[in-house]
Amino acid sequence: MDIFVSDKDYAERVAIDLHGDEPKPVIAYPKFEEVSINLMDSHEFEPDGPEVLLAAFRALDTEGVGYLEADKLSDLMTDLGEPPFREKEVEAFLKTVVDKETGRVYYEDYVALMSR
């Protein structure tokens, strides 16, 4: 869907749109589809652009070397943020971005890949 809704936002906003005032154990697909389309049309949860992502990586790269060590990035992702990333999410991310030979994340390459 190319939108990024946190668990908190989902619980506070989307679940209310889906269930109304009374939570139900089952959601009818037409209602789920309607809420999802409205959410996408709102552009409220779109990802930041590549310049924001690159600036974030550069802020973490205090030595200005153009990469981050995978273990350091993993620690930052699971320890910081509100909410922090889940271990499973970090593992999936690192699996695709870590240079196998060096154990580093060359973030400019990653941002370029994500910008295609």
Wavefront OBJ file of the C-alpha trace (Angstrom):
o trace
v 0.000 0.000 0.000
v 3.063 2.238 0.317
v 1.849 3.814 3.540
v 3.479 3.480 6.915
v 1.096 3.381 9.835
v 2.509 2.803 13.309
v 0.759 0.394 15.646
v -0.273 3.338 17.798
v -1.781 5.250 14.871
v -3.528 2.113 13.708
v -5.005 1.478 17.122
v -6.095 5.075 17.604
v -7.353 5.916 14.157
v -7.737 3.040 11.774
v -9.270 0.586 14.223
v -11.899 3.146 15.183
v -12.710 3.690 11.502
v -13.016 -0.068 11.025
v -14.914 -0.987 14.162
v -16.750 2.141 15.180
v -17.321 2.514 18.893
v -17.498 -1.214 19.625
v -14.573 -3.473 18.704
v -15.544 -6.634 16.863
v -13.458 -9.784 16.378
v -14.038 -9.838 12.597
v -13.754 -7.112 9.983
v -15.714 -7.418 6.748
v -13.461 -7.058 3.715
v -15.524 -4.274 2.068
v -15.158 -2.151 5.227
v -11.402 -2.880 5.414
v -11.026 -1.946 1.743
v -12.978 1.291 2.203
v -10.888 2.381 5.206
v -7.631 1.420 3.455
v -8.505 3.386 0.319
v -9.484 6.429 2.386
v -6.211 6.161 4.290
v -4.167 6.017 1.085
v -6.113 8.907 -0.429
v -5.465 11.035 2.657
v -1.657 10.894 2.113
v -1.410 11.109 5.903
v 0.997 8.198 6.337
v 3.250 8.488 3.297
v 6.961 7.820 3.772
v 9.418 10.689 3.956
v 11.349 11.507 0.801
v 14.914 10.399 0.081
v 16.431 13.661 1.295
v 14.944 13.162 4.773
v 16.127 9.550 4.908
v 19.624 10.528 3.786
v 19.780 13.329 6.367
v 18.791 10.858 9.093
v 21.544 8.432 8.094
v 24.094 11.246 7.934
v 23.112 12.364 11.431
v 23.914 8.856 12.673
v 27.189 8.765 10.728
v 29.093 11.002 13.147
v 32.429 10.266 11.462
v 31.139 11.120 7.978
v 32.448 7.901 6.419
v 29.359 7.090 4.323
v 28.381 3.919 6.119
v 27.155 2.567 9.433
v 28.216 -0.668 11.049
v 25.312 -3.130 10.965
v 25.472 -3.910 14.677
v 25.416 -0.213 15.609
v 22.474 0.440 13.305
v 20.659 -2.585 14.714
v 21.145 -1.298 18.252
v 19.876 2.158 17.302
v 16.818 0.773 15.548
v 15.777 -1.441 18.455
v 16.634 0.999 21.259
v 15.464 4.352 19.883
v 12.330 5.677 18.312
v 8.758 5.742 19.393
v 8.012 2.946 19.029
v 11.348 1.250 18.331
v 11.592 -1.315 15.543
v 10.888 -4.930 16.382
v 13.811 -7.367 16.197
v 12.141 -9.160 13.289
v 11.854 -5.884 11.335
v 15.501 -5.021 11.951
v 16.645 -8.471 10.836
v 14.628 -8.234 7.607
v 15.998 -4.755 6.904
v 19.614 -5.669 7.584
v 19.343 -8.828 5.500
v 18.817 -6.683 2.421
v 21.144 -3.739 3.081
v 24.271 -5.040 4.806
v 27.340 -5.450 2.615
v 28.192 -9.121 3.065
v 31.953 -8.547 2.865
v 32.265 -5.629 5.272
v 29.209 -5.879 7.540
v 28.457 -2.243 6.805
v 25.391 -0.406 5.587
v 26.351 2.012 2.822
v 23.357 4.239 3.307
v 23.639 6.330 0.141
v 23.286 3.128 -1.893
v 20.271 2.140 0.179
v 18.595 5.536 -0.243
v 19.243 5.422 -4.003
v 17.698 1.952 -4.165
v 14.640 3.060 -2.208
v 14.208 6.129 -4.428
v 13.729 4.162 -7.637
l 1 2 3 4 5 6 7 8 9 10 11 12 13 14 15 16 17 18 19 20 21 22 23 24 25 26 27 28 29 30 31 32 33 34 35 36 37 38 39 40 41 42 43 44 45 46 47 48 49 50 51 52 53 54 55 56 57 58 59 60 61 62 63 64 65 66 67 68 69 70 71 72 73 74 75 76 77 78 79 80 81 82 83 84 85 86 87 88 89 90 91 92 93 94 95 96 97 98 99 100 101 102 103 104 105 106 107 108 109 110 111 112 113 114 115 116
